[in-house]
Amino acid sequence: MYRIVVELVALSVRDKVACVLVQDDALPGSPMDVAEELAVPVRHSLAALCGPASATWPLGQVGAYGGAAGAVRVAYRVLCPPSATANGGQWAPAVGVFDPAVVDALGQLAQEIELTTAAAALCPHPEFTISDLRNVYEALWEAPLDSGNFHRSVRRNPAAWVDTGGRRTGTGGRAAALYRAGTHRLTSPVLRPLDSCAGSTR
């Protein structure tokens, strides 16, 4: 009989770099009790690593993979803000973690943010500037974005990217508008640049 190991692909954008949480150079994981739902051990592992605040972070299944000694690895993706701590783990640049679950999680997310507000979960705060949001897109797509074009892409989706009316004053003294995620799906997609290598084989 095969064993099921549930693994956690915790993603975060830190200093404009897409990162993944690792423990001893591997993804955090735990064996699954056959009576449990798959997401239960993931939430337990996440709470142990990142604390109770992680209960609200978006979670989704990535896929299933072959493991050692006939085990089946079931990977779940969680999106973490850059303030997330790692008790017993460390954040590593995702490009240096050679695991098919990480490659798939990043590839799926790179596609998802073209059509949804999923990138908001990786911003520093629930209310964020367009610059904060662009940093997330650039990290996940591994490509620079034209600031003017990106600004227009955000403004074309007022129900998804909601202007809160708040402002944040930057170091230059200019106040930037604050936004929050609204509806999940974008009515006008944000198109990734042709030179983006996100989702490619690493």
C-alpha positions, 0 to 999 in steps of 0.5 A: 500500500502506498503512503501519501505525504502532503507537502507545502509549497509556500510562496512569497515575494521578498525584496522583489524575488519569488521565494519558497519556504524550505526545511533542510533543503526540502519542501515542508511535508508530513504523512497523511492520516487516511481519515484526514482531508488532504488540506488538514496536514497542510494547514497544521504544517503551515501554522507550525511554521508561520503561526496562526495568521497563516489560517487566512492565506490562500491555499490550493492544490498543485498536483501529485508526484512520485516520491521515495519508497513508493510514496505519493507526494501531494503538493499544496500551494499557499501564498504568503505575505513578505512579513511571513516568518519561518519557524524552523524553515527559511525562505529561498529564491524559488529559481534555486529550488529544483522540485517539480512541485515548485516549478508547477506552482510558480507556472500555475500562479504565473498564468493565474495572475493574468486573469485574477487578483491572486497577486494581492495575497503576495503584497506587503499589506491588504491595501497596496500601491500599484507599485507594490502590485507591479513588484509581485507581477515582475517577480512571478513573471521574471521580467520587467513591466512598463509602469505606465502600461501596468497602471492602465491595466490596473485601472481597467479593472476597477471592480477587481483592483479597488481604489480605497481612497487612501494614500501612502506618502513615499520617500519623495513626498508624493502620495500614491493611491492605495488599492485592495483586491475586489472581485476575484476575476479580472474583466480585462487580463494583464498580459505578461511580456513575451520575454517572460520565462515564468513557467518554463522548465528550470 
